[in-house]
Amino acid sequence: MAITFTWSVKDMHKVTATGAVYKAEWSCIGVDADTKVGHSRSGSYLHTDSDGVQATPDHTASGFTAYASLTEADVLAWCKAGGVGTANEALITSNITSKIAAAANSTGVPW
């Protein structure tokens, strides 16, 4: 079983005046190459400060990337950080595995 994962950013929320993105909505779709069975998950990334409290990014801080300069890869890196990417791919894999196993069974009566 070889599952291909496709991550995408569905929407972003920003402070218009500064271009600081504080929320990104993501989606991950996994599809098994052999059976074409798939499953998806979606969620949100919320920017937090060093204490883990939701906060608006400081647009004057070193390393800040202006909204117009962001790429989908930049934002997906935020979304996947802290094990979120690995955990969601594992959940998708588990769901696909269950779907494939269930498809190997059937119900009914012989008459």
C-alpha positions as CSV (number, residue, x, y, z in Angstrom):
1,M,0.0,0.0,0.0
2,A,1.5,3.3,-1.1
3,I,-0.5,6.4,-0.1
4,T,0.0,9.7,-1.7
5,F,-0.8,12.8,0.4
6,T,-1.8,16.1,-1.1
7,W,-1.8,19.1,1.3
8,S,-3.3,22.4,0.4
9,V,-4.2,25.7,2.0
10,K,-7.9,26.5,1.7
11,D,-8.0,30.0,3.2
12,M,-6.0,32.4,5.3
13,H,-7.0,35.1,7.8
14,K,-4.8,38.2,8.1
15,V,-4.7,41.7,9.6
16,T,-5.2,43.8,6.5
17,A,-3.1,46.8,7.8
18,T,0.0,44.7,8.5
19,G,-0.5,41.5,6.4
20,A,0.1,39.4,9.5
21,V,-1.5,35.9,8.9
22,Y,-2.9,34.6,12.2
23,K,-5.0,31.7,10.9
24,A,-4.7,29.3,8.0
25,E,-7.2,26.6,7.0
26,W,-5.7,23.4,5.5
27,S,-6.7,20.2,3.9
28,C,-4.9,16.9,3.4
29,I,-6.1,14.2,1.1
30,G,-4.6,10.7,1.0
31,V,-5.2,8.2,-1.8
32,D,-3.9,4.6,-1.9
33,A,-2.2,4.1,-5.3
34,D,-3.3,0.5,-5.7
35,T,-6.9,0.6,-4.7
36,K,-7.7,4.3,-5.2
37,V,-9.3,4.4,-1.8
38,G,-9.0,7.8,-0.2
39,H,-9.7,9.8,2.9
40,S,-9.2,13.5,3.8
41,R,-8.8,15.6,6.9
42,S,-8.9,19.4,7.4
43,G,-8.1,21.8,10.1
44,S,-6.8,25.2,11.1
45,Y,-3.4,26.5,12.1
46,L,-3.6,29.3,14.6
47,H,-0.5,31.5,15.2
48,T,0.6,31.4,18.8
49,D,3.2,33.3,20.9
50,S,6.1,31.7,22.7
51,D,3.8,30.8,25.6
52,G,1.4,28.9,23.2
53,V,-1.3,31.6,23.4
54,Q,-3.1,32.5,20.2
55,A,-1.6,35.9,19.0
56,T,-1.3,38.0,15.9
57,P,2.2,37.8,14.4
58,D,4.5,40.8,15.0
59,H,4.9,42.3,11.5
60,T,8.0,44.2,12.8
61,A,9.8,41.0,14.0
62,S,12.8,39.6,12.3
63,G,11.9,36.7,10.0
64,F,8.4,38.0,9.4
65,T,7.2,37.3,5.8
66,A,4.9,39.7,4.2
67,Y,1.5,38.3,3.1
68,A,2.2,39.1,-0.5
69,S,5.5,37.1,-0.3
70,L,4.1,34.0,1.3
71,T,4.0,30.8,-0.7
72,E,1.7,27.8,-0.1
73,A,4.8,25.8,1.0
74,D,5.6,28.5,3.7
75,V,2.1,28.3,5.1
76,L,1.9,24.5,4.9
77,A,5.1,24.3,6.9
78,W,3.3,26.3,9.7
79,C,0.3,24.0,9.5
80,K,2.4,20.8,9.6
81,A,4.7,21.9,12.4
82,G,4.8,20.3,15.8
83,G,3.8,16.8,14.5
84,V,0.5,17.9,13.1
85,G,1.5,16.8,9.6
86,T,2.7,13.4,10.7
87,A,-0.3,12.8,13.0
88,N,-2.8,13.6,10.3
89,E,-1.1,11.5,7.7
90,A,-1.2,8.6,10.2
91,L,-4.9,9.1,10.8
92,I,-5.6,9.2,7.1
93,T,-3.5,6.0,6.6
94,S,-5.4,4.2,9.4
95,N,-8.7,5.2,7.9
96,I,-7.7,4.1,4.4
97,T,-6.4,0.8,5.8
98,S,-9.8,0.2,7.6
99,K,-11.7,1.0,4.4
100,I,-9.6,-1.5,2.4
101,A,-10.0,-4.2,5.0
102,A,-13.8,-3.6,5.2
103,A,-14.1,-3.9,1.4
104,A,-12.6,-7.4,1.6
105,N,-15.6,-8.5,3.7
106,S,-19.3,-8.8,2.6
107,T,-22.7,-9.3,4.2
108,G,-25.7,-11.2,3.0
109,V,-27.3,-14.6,3.0
110,P,-26.6,-17.5,0.6
111,W,-30.2,-17.9,-0.5
